[in-house]
Amino acid sequence: MIAAVKPWHAVLSALLLFIPPGATAADDAIGAARELARKTAAFAGRGAPVAVTWRNISSLGSAVAQARTAFEAALQDAGSRVSDVSPAAEVRVTISESASQFLLVEEASKGEEHQVWIAFWKRNETAATPAPGVALEKKLAWEQAEQILDIAFPAAGMLVLSATNVTLYARDGAQWEAQRTVPLAPARPWPADLRGRLRLKGSGFEALLPGMRCDGATEPALSMECHAGDDPWVLESGSRALLLADFAAARNYFDGRVTTQTGQRKTVAPFFSAASVEWQGRTWWLLQTVDGKTQILDAALDPAGTSTAQWGSDIAGTDAHCGAGSQVLATRPGDRGQPDSVQAFTMADRTPEPLTEAADFPGPVLALWTSGGNAATVVVRDLRTGKYAAYVLTVVCGG
């Protein structure tokens, strides 16, 4: 146990460099959470409500939810409970990591009393080293105050899909100039966490939104016709693989009804995003499911196990083949209110191996879509400016 005598950001920075002697060693995230919960209950007083906030700045995925559940259960077993109503104590728990271990760091306050507790557990494996000569190139394509759902680059210029319209821009020197805007008129209100997809089709395009599909053209001028309906979305992974997936129109994920390239209909776990990869001479699909797991499917979309990946909810495939097999781009797990990053991985059996250093972004990644070739589109809400920004992220294999 260590008294909190420093500002919180200074304490956390110091903890990344060394583990204090009073820290508690645990077997895993669940054991660490239970240990801190017991100390919290004793600090707050039996039966006292405790307000708890969580922050994840580590690479852990589903283990974060497990730790939170274990903490709340252990707190209740110790005679206390989580509540934001007139709490006796306020607690902030941060999940962090170093090269050799994960840390659960708690700052607790009760009136004028302040305490910090730390529990840690060893990583199961040391971090892999990115491949030399392989990199991610990041280029800002567009930013605006209104939410961006997706962008695409037809021959006529740049298409920007927003919550209220589709706009075609053309180059005027170094600047993009708006040519025409076509409004969107949804038959029902958009869900709170809106997602949308632009897909080029020859000289035309389609815009896929919850409960709506639009077909359009950019030449001789931007035109578009939309209709209400629950048409399946086309999910591409580079140019080598695609699947059809039904979107849950009132939510922000795919409901699990999918169709293979050969026309077979399957039902899989509901998922946020999908990417195909190649290893062992075969094609596989990876799904980031709504329960935080990475599901592996074979080319026929039949279940083939789960991966050890610790990724966020957004993944995308590209055509890049840097070394053996193909790559998958993935966001890191964590709070959507924090800056995010995207990293390229290659797969060795069910184990993801970092292929590049992470590309950092000034806010949470809201969308990650394949955009053709070795590139993907990354949409971010910039925490510095409050604007939405769209980037083109390209895998460069190097020499």
C-alpha positions in Angstrom: 0.0 0.0 0.0 1.3 3.4 -1.0 0.0 6.7 0.2 -1.1 9.0 -2.7 1.2 12.0 -2.2 1.9 12.8 -5.8 -0.4 14.1 -8.6 -2.0 11.1 -10.3 -0.3 11.5 -13.7 3.1 11.6 -12.0 2.4 8.5 -10.0 1.2 6.6 -13.0 4.3 7.6 -15.1 6.5 6.4 -12.3 4.7 3.1 -12.1 5.6 2.4 -15.7 9.3 2.5 -14.8 9.2 0.4 -11.6 6.9 -1.7 -9.4 6.9 -0.4 -5.8 7.8 -2.9 -3.0 4.3 -2.7 -1.6 2.6 -3.8 -4.8 0.6 -7.1 -4.8 1.6 -9.9 -7.2 -1.4 -11.8 -8.7 -1.8 -14.7 -11.2 -4.0 -12.8 -13.6 -6.3 -9.8 -14.1 -9.1 -11.4 -12.2 -6.9 -12.1 -9.2 -5.5 -8.6 -9.2 -9.0 -7.1 -9.4 -10.3 -9.1 -6.5 -7.3 -8.1 -4.3 -7.9 -4.4 -5.0 -11.7 -4.8 -4.4 -11.1 -6.2 -0.9 -8.8 -3.2 -0.1 -11.4 -0.9 -1.5 -14.2 -2.3 0.7 -12.1 -2.0 3.8 -11.2 1.6 2.9 -14.8 2.6 2.1 -16.5 0.9 5.1 -18.8 -2.1 5.2 -22.0 -1.5 3.2 -20.7 1.8 1.8 -21.4 2.6 -1.9 -18.3 3.2 -4.0 -18.2 5.1 -7.3 -15.8 3.4 -9.7 -14.4 4.6 -13.1 -12.1 2.5 -15.3 -9.4 3.5 -17.8 -7.5 1.1 -20.0 -4.2 2.2 -21.5 -2.9 -1.3 -22.1 -3.2 -3.8 -25.0 -5.6 -6.1 -23.1 -8.9 -6.8 -24.7 -11.5 -9.1 -23.2 -9.5 -9.4 -19.9 -10.5 -5.8 -19.1 -14.2 -6.7 -18.9 -13.3 -9.8 -16.8 -11.3 -7.7 -14.4 -14.2 -5.2 -14.0 -16.7 -8.0 -13.4 -14.4 -9.7 -10.9 -13.8 -6.3 -9.0 -17.5 -5.6 -8.7 -18.3 -9.2 -7.5 -15.5 -9.2 -5.0 -16.5 -5.7 -3.7 -20.0 -7.0 -3.1 -18.7 -10.2 -1.4 -16.7 -7.9 0.9 -19.9 -6.1 2.0 -19.7 -3.0 -0.3 -21.2 -2.2 -3.7 -20.7 0.0 -6.8 -23.0 3.0 -6.9 -22.7 6.6 -8.2 -25.4 7.7 -5.7 -23.9 9.4 -2.7 -20.8 7.3 -2.7 -18.7 7.1 0.4 -15.5 6.7 -1.7 -14.5 7.5 -5.2 -12.2 5.1 -7.1 -10.2 5.4 -10.4 -8.7 2.1 -11.7 -6.2 2.2 -14.5 -5.0 -0.8 -16.4 -1.5 -0.3 -17.7 1.5 -2.4 -18.9 5.2 -2.6 -19.2 7.3 -5.0 -21.3 7.1 -7.8 -18.7 3.9 -7.3 -16.8 0.4 -5.8 -16.6 -0.6 -3.4 -13.8 -3.9 -2.6 -12.1 -3.5 0.8 -10.4 -6.2 2.1 -8.1 -6.5 5.6 -6.7 -9.1 5.8 -3.9 -10.4 8.9 -2.2 -12.7 9.3 0.9 -13.0 12.8 2.1 -9.4 14.0 2.8 -8.1 10.5 2.7 -6.3 9.3 -0.4 -4.7 5.9 -1.1 -3.1 4.2 -4.1 -2.9 0.4 -4.5 -1.2 -1.6 -7.2 -1.6 -5.2 -8.2 0.4 -6.7 -11.1 0.7 -10.0 -13.0 3.3 -11.2 -15.5 2.7 -11.3 -19.2 2.4 -14.7 -20.6 4.8 -13.9 -23.4 7.3 -11.2 -24.3 6.2 -8.7 -27.0 7.2 -9.6 -30.5 9.4 -7.3 -32.5 8.0 -5.6 -35.7 9.5 -6.8 -38.9 12.3 -4.5 -40.2 11.6 -2.5 -43.3 7.8 -2.7 -43.0 5.9 0.4 -42.1 2.5 2.1 -42.0 2.3 5.4 -43.9 -0.4 7.7 -42.6 -1.8 10.6 -44.6 -4.6 13.0 -43.6 -7.2 13.1 -46.4 -10.0 15.2 -45.0 -11.4 16.8 -41.8 -14.6 18.5 -41.0 -16.9 19.4 -38.1 -19.7 16.9 -39.1 -19.1 13.3 -38.4 -17.4 11.4 -41.2 -18.5 7.8 -41.8 -16.3 6.9 -44.8 -14.4 8.4 -47.8 -13.6 7.0 -51.2 -11.6 8.2 -54.2 -13.4 7.7 -57.6 -11.8 9.1 -60.8 -13.8 12.3 -60.3 -12.2 13.2 -57.0 -13.2 12.4 -53.4 -16.5 11.2 -51.9 -17.3 12.0 -48.3 -20.1 10.1 -46.5 -21.5 12.0 -43.5 -24.5 11.5 -41.3 -26.6 13.9 -43.4 -25.2 13.8 -47.0 -22.8 12.6 -49.6 -20.4 15.2 -51.0 -18.2 15.0 -54.1 -15.0 17.1 -54.0 -12.6 17.8 -56.8 -9.0 19.0 -56.7 -8.3 22.7 -57.2 -4.6 22.9 -56.9 -3.6 21.7 -53.5 -7.2 22.1 -52.1 -10.4 20.0 -52.3 -13.4 22.0 -53.5 -17.0 20.8 -53.0 -18.7 20.1 -56.4 -22.1 18.9 -55.3 -23.8 17.5 -52.2 -26.8 15.1 -52.1 -28.7 14.9 -48.8 -29.6 11.7 -47.0 -33.2 11.3 -45.8 -33.4 8.2 -43.6 -36.8 6.5 -43.1 -36.1 6.3 -39.4 -33.7 8.0 -37.0 -30.1 6.9 -37.1 -28.8 4.8 -34.2 -26.7 6.6 -31.7 -23.4 5.0 -32.8 -23.8 5.5 -36.5 -21.7 3.6 -39.1 -21.7 3.8 -42.8 -19.7 2.5 -45.8 -18.8 3.8 -49.3 -17.9 1.2 -51.9 -16.8 2.0 -55.5 -18.3 0.0 -58.3 -16.8 0.9 -61.7 -17.9 4.4 -62.5 -20.5 4.3 -59.8 -20.7 3.8 -56.0 -22.9 2.5 -53.3 -23.4 4.0 -49.8 -24.4 1.5 -47.1 -26.1 2.7 -43.9 -28.3 1.2 -41.2 -31.7 0.5 -42.9 -30.7 2.3 -46.1 -28.8 1.7 -49.3 -27.9 4.3 -51.9 -26.7 3.8 -55.5 -24.9 6.7 -57.2 -22.6 8.0 -59.9 -20.0 10.7 -59.9 -20.0 11.5 -63.6 -21.1 13.6 -65.4 -22.2 14.9 -62.0 -22.9 13.5 -58.5 -26.3 11.7 -58.5 -27.7 9.2 -56.0 -30.9 7.3 -55.4 -31.6 5.7 -52.0 -34.1 3.2 -50.7 -35.0 1.9 -47.3 -34.3 -1.7 -46.6 -32.0 -4.1 -44.8 -29.8 -5.1 -47.7 -26.6 -6.9 -46.6 -23.4 -5.0 -46.6 -20.5 -6.0 -48.8 -17.4 -6.4 -46.6 -14.1 -6.6 -48.6 -10.7 -7.6 -47.3 -8.3 -6.1 -49.9 -9.3 -7.4 -53.3 -9.0 -11.1 -52.7 -12.0 -11.8 -50.5 -15.4 -10.5 -49.6 -18.5 -11.6 -47.7 -22.1 -10.3 -47.3 -23.2 -9.5 -43.8 -26.5 -8.3 -42.4 -26.2 -5.2 -40.3 -28.3 -4.8 -37.1 -30.0 -1.6 -38.2 -30.8 -0.3 -34.7 -27.3 -1.1 -33.4 -23.7 -0.7 -34.6 -22.7 -4.2 -35.4 -23.4 -7.1 -37.9 -26.0 -9.5 -36.5 -24.2 -12.7 -37.6 -26.1 -13.6 -40.8 -23.5 -13.8 -43.5 -23.1 -15.2 -47.1 -20.0 -16.6 -48.6 -18.6 -15.7 -52.0 -20.0 -19.0 -53.3 -23.5 -18.0 -52.1 -23.7 -20.2 -49.0 -25.7 -18.6 -46.1 -24.2 -19.0 -42.6 -24.9 -17.8 -39.1 -21.9 -16.7 -37.0 -21.4 -14.8 -33.8 -22.4 -11.1 -34.0 -19.4 -9.0 -34.9 -18.1 -5.4 -35.3 -15.6 -6.0 -38.2 -14.0 -8.7 -40.3 -10.8 -9.3 -42.3 -9.4 -12.2 -44.3 -5.8 -13.3 -43.9 -3.6 -16.0 -45.4 -1.4 -18.4 -43.5 -0.5 -22.1 -44.0 -1.4 -21.7 -47.7 -5.1 -21.1 -46.8 -7.5 -18.2 -46.5 -9.1 -17.5 -43.1 -11.6 -14.9 -41.9 -11.1 -13.1 -38.6 -14.2 -11.6 -36.8 -14.0 -9.1 -34.0 -17.1 -10.3 -32.1 -19.2 -8.1 -29.8 -18.0 -10.1 -26.8 -14.4 -8.9 -27.4 -13.0 -12.1 -28.9 -11.3 -12.7 -32.2 -13.1 -15.6 -33.9 -11.4 -17.6 -36.7 -13.4 -18.9 -39.6 -12.2 -21.0 -42.6 -12.8 -19.9 -46.2 -16.3 -21.4 -46.0 -17.0 -19.3 -42.9 -17.2 -22.4 -40.6 -15.8 -21.9 -37.1 -12.1 -22.8 -36.7 -11.3 -21.6 -33.2 -10.4 -18.3 -31.5 -7.2 -16.2 -31.8 -5.0 -15.0 -29.0 -5.2 -11.4 -30.5 -5.7 -8.6 -28.1 -7.3 -6.1 -30.5 -10.0 -3.4 -30.4 -13.3 -3.7 -32.3 -12.0 -2.6 -35.7 -9.9 -4.7 -38.1 -9.3 -4.6 -41.8 -7.5 -6.6 -44.4 -5.3 -5.3 -47.3 -3.6 -6.8 -50.4 -0.2 -6.3 -48.7 2.0 -9.5 -48.6 5.1 -8.4 -46.5 6.9 -11.7 -45.9 4.9 -14.9 -45.4 1.2 -14.5 -45.7 -1.0 -11.4 -45.7 -1.6 -8.8 -43.1 -4.5 -7.5 -40.9 -4.8 -3.9 -39.6 -6.2 -3.7 -36.0 -7.0 -1.0 -33.5 -5.8 -1.4 -29.9 -8.3 -2.2 -27.2 -9.3 0.5 -24.8 -11.6 3.4 -24.0 -13.1 5.2 -27.0 -12.5 8.5 -25.2 -8.7 8.2 -25.6 -6.3 8.5 -28.4 -6.1 5.4 -30.5 -3.6 3.5 -32.8 -3.6 1.0 -35.7 -1.0 -1.6 -36.1 -0.3 -4.2 -38.9 -0.1 -7.9 -37.9 0.7 -11.1 -39.6 -0.7 -14.4 -38.4 1.3 -17.4 -37.3 -1.3 -20.1 -36.7 -3.7 -18.4 -34.2 -1.1 -16.0 -32.9 -0.8 -12.4 -34.2 2.7 -11.1 -34.7 3.3 -7.4 -35.0 4.6 -6.5 -38.5 4.9 -2.7 -38.0 5.1 -0.1 -35.3 1.7 1.3 -34.4 0.4 4.4 -36.2 -0.9 6.8 -33.6 -4.0 9.0 -34.0 -5.2 12.1 -32.0 -8.4 10.5 -30.9 -10.5 7.3 -31.0 -10.8 5.4 -34.2 -14.5 5.3 -35.2 -14.1 3.4 -38.5 -11.5 1.3 -40.2 -12.4 0.1 -43.7 -10.4 -1.6 -46.5 -10.0 1.0 -49.3 -8.2 -1.0 -52.0 -4.7 -2.2 -52.6 -2.4 -2.0 -49.6 -4.5 0.8 -48.0 -7.3 1.3 -45.5 -9.4 4.3 -44.5 -9.2 5.3 -40.8 -11.8 7.8 -39.4 -11.0 9.5 -36.2 -12.6 12.0 -33.8 -9.7 14.4 -33.1 -9.7 15.1 -29.3 -7.6 18.2 -29.9 -9.9 20.0 -32.3 -13.2 18.3 -31.8 -13.3 17.7 -35.6 -13.6 14.4 -37.5 -10.7 13.4 -39.6 -10.2 10.7 -42.3 -6.8 9.2 -43.0 -5.4 6.9 -45.6 -3.2 4.3 -44.0 -1.0 2.2 -46.3 1.1 -0.9 -45.6 4.6 -0.4 -47.2 6.6 -3.6 -47.4 9.9 -1.9 -48.0 12.9 -3.7 -49.5 
